[in-house]
Amino acid sequence: LIGGLLAAATATDPNWGYFAMTVLGLVVAHAANNMINDYFDTTGGVDTEEYTRALYAPHPLLSGLISKGGLIAAIACANLLDLVILVALAQARGWPVAAFALAGLFISVFYVAPPLKLKHHGLGEPGVFVVWGPLMIGGTYYVTAGTMPAWVWLASLPYAITVTTVLIGKHIDKYEQDSARGIHTLPVLLGKERSLRLNQALMVAFYPIVALLVATGSLGWGVLLVAAALPRLLRVLKIYNEPKPAAPPEGYRLWPLWYVSIAFYHNKLAGGVFVLGLVVDPLTRAW
């Protein structure tokens, strides 16, 4: 949606049919990614009944919702649908569409699949940053607009940063379990304290990047609505400076996850007002 809004504000002849196909393809790809992760983490012995993944939400295999064969079939169906969309869009917009899509597929599959297992070597977080920014937002802009101005790469970074903070928060929550299993996520490599500070720095970085986009004229001043999220940012930074509670607060439903929830608490508002700013951006440009 961010890629489409950027195209709506700046492209001379956006194609909304191609945009709709891209949105469908990315939603299906996201579903396939989650299923791929669950399959390989289970077959690889990472996901067990005691592992965090099975404690905060139903696991399709461990909870008996589907068999391994059924999950493989679901993954295959999702990727087949995406292949059809890829072929159609590549014929319309050329080889860069395939480059965007196949790069995303590569990161999606080998995030946990052998032999690369990107998550196990501190490369999962950078991979997610690339997918949620340049590949999805930049790729959607290209498919919709038919061009790829240099500033779009920068415009793809703010939301990618907020998503990456959510993943880093999740891996901080799983620090002890991942360390014991030899899963070298970025927090395991950096240490918990450094990872907390890194997440704070990334959350803060969201705002000057948006300001830079406005200052250079790449985006209109409507996106400065992100300033409305600054009070929540300060609250989140404060919580990240405090120890994790020994027990879940009353009504808290995602225990034992904690830092991921706080990161997502910031992501929801900062990302939401960023999108709202992009919606009103064409109006502010016209004014």
C-alpha positions in Angstrom: 0.0 0.0 0.0 2.9 2.4 0.7 4.3 1.7 -2.7 1.0 2.4 -4.3 0.5 5.7 -2.3 4.0 6.9 -3.4 3.0 6.1 -7.0 -0.3 7.9 -6.6 1.5 11.1 -5.4 4.3 11.2 -8.0 3.7 8.9 -11.0 2.4 10.3 -14.2 0.4 7.2 -15.3 0.0 4.6 -12.5 -1.6 1.3 -13.4 -3.9 0.3 -10.6 -4.7 -3.1 -12.1 -1.0 -4.0 -11.8 -1.0 -2.5 -8.3 -4.0 -4.8 -7.3 -2.2 -7.9 -8.6 0.9 -6.9 -6.7 -1.0 -6.5 -3.4 -2.6 -9.9 -3.9 0.8 -11.5 -4.7 2.5 -10.0 -1.6 -0.3 -11.0 0.8 -0.1 -14.6 -0.6 3.7 -14.5 -0.4 3.5 -13.4 3.3 1.2 -16.3 4.1 3.6 -18.7 2.3 6.6 -17.2 4.2 4.9 -17.9 7.6 4.1 -21.5 6.5 7.6 -22.1 5.3 9.0 -20.8 8.6 6.8 -23.1 10.6 7.6 -26.1 8.4 11.3 -25.8 8.5 11.5 -24.8 12.1 9.5 -27.9 13.0 11.4 -30.3 10.8 14.7 -28.8 12.0 13.8 -29.4 15.6 13.6 -25.7 16.5 9.8 -25.4 17.1 8.8 -27.6 20.0 6.0 -27.5 22.5 8.2 -25.6 25.0 9.6 -23.1 22.4 8.2 -19.6 22.4 6.7 -20.0 19.0 4.2 -22.5 20.3 3.3 -20.5 23.5 1.8 -17.3 22.1 -0.2 -18.6 19.1 -1.4 -21.9 17.7 1.3 -23.7 15.7 -0.2 -25.4 12.6 1.8 -28.6 13.0 2.4 -28.8 16.7 -1.3 -28.1 17.5 -2.5 -30.7 14.9 -4.3 -28.2 12.7 -2.6 -29.7 9.6 -0.2 -32.5 8.6 3.2 -31.9 7.2 2.0 -33.0 3.8 -0.9 -30.7 4.0 1.3 -27.8 4.9 3.7 -28.5 2.0 0.6 -28.6 -0.3 -0.6 -25.2 1.0 2.9 -23.7 0.5 3.0 -25.1 -3.0 -0.5 -23.7 -3.9 0.5 -20.2 -2.5 3.7 -20.1 -4.5 1.9 -21.4 -7.7 -0.5 -18.5 -7.5 2.3 -16.1 -7.0 4.1 -17.6 -10.0 1.1 -16.9 -12.2 1.0 -13.3 -11.0 4.8 -12.9 -11.5 4.6 -14.1 -15.1 1.8 -11.7 -15.9 3.5 -8.7 -14.3 6.9 -9.5 -15.8 5.4 -9.6 -19.2 3.9 -6.2 -18.6 6.8 -4.5 -16.8 9.9 -6.5 -17.7 12.6 -8.4 -16.0 12.9 -6.1 -12.9 9.6 -7.6 -11.6 11.2 -11.0 -11.6 14.3 -9.6 -9.8 12.2 -8.1 -7.0 10.0 -11.2 -6.7 12.8 -13.8 -6.8 14.9 -11.9 -4.3 12.0 -11.8 -1.9 11.4 -15.6 -2.5 15.0 -16.3 -1.8 15.0 -14.5 1.5 11.6 -15.9 2.4 12.6 -19.6 1.8 16.2 -19.5 3.2 15.3 -17.4 6.2 15.0 -20.7 8.0 15.5 -23.4 5.3 18.8 -25.3 5.0 21.5 -24.9 3.9 21.6 -21.1 4.5 19.3 -20.6 7.4 19.7 -16.8 7.4 18.1 -16.4 10.8 20.7 -18.7 12.4 23.6 -16.5 11.3 22.4 -13.0 12.2 21.1 -12.3 8.6 17.4 -12.7 9.3 16.9 -9.2 10.5 18.7 -7.5 7.6 16.8 -9.8 5.2 13.4 -8.7 6.7 14.6 -5.1 6.4 15.3 -5.6 2.7 12.0 -7.4 2.0 9.7 -5.0 3.8 11.4 -1.9 2.3 13.2 -1.9 -1.0 11.6 -5.2 -2.3 8.0 -4.8 -1.3 7.6 -1.0 -1.3 10.1 -0.3 -4.1 8.9 -3.2 -6.1 5.2 -2.2 -5.8 6.1 1.4 -6.9 8.0 0.0 -9.9 5.1 -2.2 -11.0 2.5 0.5 -10.5 4.4 3.4 -12.0 6.7 1.6 -14.5 9.7 3.6 -13.3 12.0 3.6 -10.2 13.3 7.0 -9.2 16.2 7.0 -6.8 14.3 8.7 -4.0 11.9 5.8 -3.8 14.6 3.6 -2.3 15.0 6.1 0.6 11.2 6.4 0.9 11.0 2.6 1.4 13.2 2.7 4.5 11.1 4.2 7.3 8.4 1.5 7.4 11.1 -1.2 6.8 12.8 0.1 10.0 9.7 -0.2 12.1 9.1 -3.7 11.0 12.7 -4.7 11.7 12.4 -3.4 15.2 9.5 -5.7 15.8 11.5 -8.7 14.7 14.5 -7.7 16.8 12.2 -7.3 19.7 10.9 -10.8 19.1 14.4 -12.2 19.0 15.3 -10.4 22.2 12.4 -12.1 23.8 13.7 -15.5 22.6 17.3 -14.7 23.5 17.8 -17.4 26.1 16.1 -20.1 24.0 17.8 -19.2 20.8 21.2 -19.1 22.5 20.6 -22.6 24.0 19.7 -23.9 20.5 22.7 -22.3 18.8 20.4 -20.0 16.7 22.6 -17.0 16.2 20.0 -14.3 15.6 21.3 -10.7 15.7 20.4 -10.3 19.4 22.3 -13.5 20.2 25.3 -12.2 18.3 25.2 -8.7 19.8 24.0 -9.5 23.3 20.7 -8.5 24.8 21.8 -5.1 26.1 23.3 -3.9 22.8 20.2 -5.2 21.0 17.9 -3.2 23.2 19.9 -0.1 22.4 20.0 -0.9 18.7 16.2 -1.2 18.6 15.9 2.2 20.3 18.2 3.8 17.8 16.2 2.3 14.9 12.9 3.6 16.3 14.4 7.0 16.6 15.9 6.9 13.1 12.4 6.5 11.6 11.7 10.2 12.2 14.8 12.0 10.7 14.5 9.9 7.5 10.9 11.0 7.0 12.1 14.6 7.7 14.9 14.2 5.1 12.4 13.0 2.5 10.3 16.1 3.1 13.3 18.5 3.2 14.5 17.2 -0.2 11.0 17.5 -1.7 10.7 13.8 -2.3 7.5 13.7 -0.1 5.1 16.5 0.8 4.9 18.0 4.3 1.7 15.9 4.9 3.9 13.0 6.0 5.1 15.1 8.9 2.0 13.7 10.6 4.5 11.1 12.0 5.3 13.7 14.7 2.0 12.5 16.3 3.8 9.3 17.2 6.6 11.0 19.1 4.9 10.8 22.5 4.5 7.0 22.0 8.1 6.7 20.9 9.2 8.3 24.2 7.1 5.9 26.2 8.5 2.9 24.3 12.1 4.1 24.7 11.4 4.4 28.5 10.0 0.8 28.6 13.1 -0.5 26.7 15.3 1.1 29.4 13.4 -0.9 32.1 13.8 -4.6 33.0 11.2 -7.0 31.6 8.5 -7.8 34.2 8.8 -11.0 36.1 5.2 -11.9 35.3 2.7 -10.6 32.7 0.7 -7.5 33.6 -3.0 -8.0 34.1 -4.8 -8.6 30.8 -1.5 -9.1 28.9 -2.1 -12.0 26.5 1.2 -12.5 24.6 3.4 -13.7 27.4 6.3 -14.7 27.4 6.8 -12.1 24.5 7.4 -8.6 25.8 9.9 -6.5 23.8 8.2 -7.4 20.5 4.9 -6.2 21.7 6.4 -2.8 22.8 8.1 -2.5 19.4 4.9 -3.2 17.6 3.1 -0.7 19.9 5.3 1.9 18.3 5.1 0.4 14.8 1.3 0.5 14.8 1.1 4.3 15.4 4.2 5.4 13.6 3.5 3.3 10.6 -0.2 4.2 10.7 0.4 8.0 10.7 3.1 7.6 8.0 0.5 5.9 5.7 -2.1 8.6 6.6 0.5 11.2 5.7 1.0 9.6 2.3 -2.8 9.6 1.8 -3.0 13.4 2.3 0.4 14.0 0.6 -1.2 14.7 -2.9 -3.6 17.2 -1.2 -0.7 19.1 0.5 1.3 19.1 -2.7 -1.7 20.6 -4.6 -2.2 23.2 -1.9 
